[in-house]
Amino acid sequence: MCKRFTKRRRGFTLVELLVVIGIIAIMIGILLPTLNKARKASKTTVCLSNLRQMGNSWTMYLSEHKGHLPHYIWSKSNVPNNASMPASQLNDIIWRGYWYGILSDYKVQTSTMLCPEATEPAPDFGSKGFGSAFNAWTGIWQTSKPVGIMLDKSTGLNTTNDSSKLGYRMGSYEFNRNCTAGNKPTNPPQPTAKSAAAFGTSITALKPAGEVPVFFDSVWVDGNDFPNGTPTAQAPPPPNLGGGGASGAPSGNDHWRFLIARHGRGINVAFADGHASWVSLEDTFQMKWTPFWEKYSLTNLPKK
């Protein structure tokens, strides 16, 4: 009588398991940087799309207003005859008249005002609502009201253009206030002085329109004091490229707000002609920030 033998299934040995785990770890180590790069590239693309929409809305506004640049409306001091206005009317003018509200009227959604690399506000550590390279700015810390990004913080975030809901706003982009209607200075400011200088009242003054930045990645909502400097005496560099120091920057150093490494070593920008593109931080001063801007490449930026 023959005995029947059955083969017993052999499992993995400890050595084999360790080899498989090691191979998987190596593959993850190889693929992870590639996946991270792809993820960041995707966020940069979405951010560029946001700014293109904002640029398109800007050109639509100008077309409907016969090329007249928008007025700067931040608070009641920018609204004529405000003393006789009821609070609800004043709130509406400020909320919808600020650049954020103007774009919202042209169907730019609140989510579009947030770069995918900076969707959450930074905790307030004395920053007064400033963001960072990877955090959004927020109006919740404003100490006065009503202003363009806060009517009443007690009612929470307001993602609509309805001023009756009060609330506050947040975002990841900045507006170049030199592109609002204003009196053009007769003489260019000196390089050592503040470089706040309005282009004028019409889009025709923003020349060449493809070089004038209007909206861009930033840690704050607007600015206009961009010190120009010269190629041999450059504007003061920020302490770092993470946005640190921007909230407490000396007066006139508004350029610290956009000198952030949000998309690699660069930011996305929407220009006065409506197009948007990525700009390296070194080339940000090659754009025309004011009507008297002297262009040059920044060579004094920190490494990180």
Beta strands, then each sheet from edge to edge (+ up, - down):
strand 1: 137-138
strand 2: 150-152
strand 3: 167-168
strand 4: 170-171
strand 5: 173-176
strand 6: 213-217
strand 7: 222-223
strand 8: 266-271
strand 9: 276-280
sheet 1: 1+ 4-
sheet 2: 2+ 3-
sheet 3: 7+ 5+ 6- 8+ 9-
end
